[in-house]
Every structure is written in C-alpha cells, then in structure tokens.
Amino acid sequence: MATLTLRNVPEETRRALKRRAARHNRSMEAEARAILDAAVAPRGFIEDWLDSAEDLRGDALELPDRSAPRELDLS
C-alpha cells in the first residue's frame, strides 16, 4: 500500500470529513480512502452516457413505466 499525505487542508474541510467519518462509523483516514476510491472508481459507458444526457438536458432522465410482459402461447 502507498502512503498519501495531504497538506494545507482547510479546517472546515477537516471538520466536515470528521463528521462524515463519524456518521459512517469510520476513522477520518478510512473515510478519506472511501471518498477517493469512489471518486476514481471505473464507471461504465451507460452511466457516463446517462450523466452526459442529464448535463445536457438539465434534469434527470426519467424512465417510462413498463407494462407487464405479454403472455406467450407455445401451443
């Protein structure tokens, strides 16, 4: 494992990280790792495309209601 040192973190950011870590019952270090992991996790094409569409439209893409599937007669 590598070590990462962050300098000049604003005090308000440190306090917010501490509160967030407490909400998730983790240390500040574990919380920072979780945030970094989530930020750089690979995403799929579909997720990226949907996010791009939302940015262009300005609102969330609403999926239509689906009806029940048709009965299939195999006789």
MODELLER restraints for C-alpha pairs under 7 A, 6 or more apart:
rsr = mdl.restraints
at = mdl.atoms
rsr.add(forms.Gaussian(group=physical.xy_distance, feature=features.Distance(at['CA:17:A'], at['CA:28:A']), mean=6.36, stdev=0.5))
rsr.add(forms.Gaussian(group=physical.xy_distance, feature=features.Distance(at['CA:18:A'], at['CA:28:A']), mean=5.58, stdev=0.5))
rsr.add(forms.Gaussian(group=physical.xy_distance, feature=features.Distance(at['CA:21:A'], at['CA:27:A']), mean=5.74, stdev=0.5))
rsr.add(forms.Gaussian(group=physical.xy_distance, feature=features.Distance(at['CA:21:A'], at['CA:28:A']), mean=5.38, stdev=0.5))
rsr.add(forms.Gaussian(group=physical.xy_distance, feature=features.Distance(at['CA:21:A'], at['CA:31:A']), mean=5.28, stdev=0.5))
rsr.add(forms.Gaussian(group=physical.xy_distance, feature=features.Distance(at['CA:54:A'], at['CA:60:A']), mean=5.30, stdev=0.5))
rsr.add(forms.Gaussian(group=physical.xy_distance, feature=features.Distance(at['CA:54:A'], at['CA:61:A']), mean=6.21, stdev=0.5))
